[in-house]
Amino acid sequence: MNLYEVLRRPVVTEKSTALSEGGRYTFEVARGATKVRVKEAVETAFGVKVVQVNVMSVRGKRKRFGPKLKARPSWRKAVVTLVKGDKIEVFGGG
């Protein structure tokens, strides 16, 4: 898996925005991504130093569309902690 295929998109929610103020950033990552691959991808893509990576799988929720029940796909997210002083500008200056 290519390093640029590991990171899918930043996750921007109230909780992730609050975490970004403390130097922790949340990304949606590829299903087969490991902590080491996520660390390498973030360091390469943004030019920052990563201290810690937490990776978790998020189960897809069941949603009702009229009479039918559909399941949203499951996905994987990573919370990346950076060295004090480093920032990722994609998140609006965090």
N, C-alpha and C positions, 0 to 999 in steps of 0.2 A: 504494500500500500504506500503510495506516494505521500510525502509529508503534507502536501497541499490538499490531499483528499481527506485528511484526518479531521480538520476543522470544517464544520458545515456552516454555522452561523452563530453570532452572539445571541445569548438569551437575555432579553431586556424585559424585566419585570420589576415590581417594586422591591422585592427581596434582593434580586441580583444588583439593582442599582444601589441599594444600601450597602451591600457587600463590596461593591467597587470602590466606595469611599475609603475602605480599609485595605485596598490593594488586592482584593479577591475578585476575579472575573469568571463569568459563567459562559460556557460555549456548548452548543449542540455538536457532538462529535460522531464519527462513523461508528457503526455497530461493533466492529472488530478492533476498535482503538484501545490501546493499553496506556497506562500512565506514562510510560517512557516515551511512547510515540506522541502523546499529547504534549508532553514537555518539550520534545524536540521541535514539534510543529509550531508551538507558540513562540519559542525562542527564535526560530528561524523567520517566522512571518512578521513578528513585531519588534525584534531586536531588543528583547528584555531578558532578564534573568529570573527563572522560575525556581521557587523554593519548594513548593509542595503542589501535588495534584491529587484531587479526589474525584473518582469516576463512579457514576451510578447509572443504573438502568431505570428508566421511567416507563411504567406500564401504560399502554394506551387506554383511554377511557371509552366507555360505551356511551354512545349518544343516540338519541331518538330523532329520526327524520320521518315525520308523519307516522305511519303505522310500523315502520321498519326500525330495527335496532342495528346500528352499524358500530364497528369498533375503529377508533383512531389507531394509527400504527404506534407501536412501542418505539422508544428512541433512547439514546444514551447521552448523558450530559457530564461535563467535567467542570469542576470548580478549581481554578488555578490561582495559587497564591504567589505574588511577585515579591521580589526584594524591596525593602523600604526605599521609597523614592522613585521607583519605576512606575510608569503609567502606560496604559493602552488608550490611545486617543479615539478609537472607534466608538467607545462608550461615552463620548461627549466630555472628555477631560477628567472623569472620575477622580 
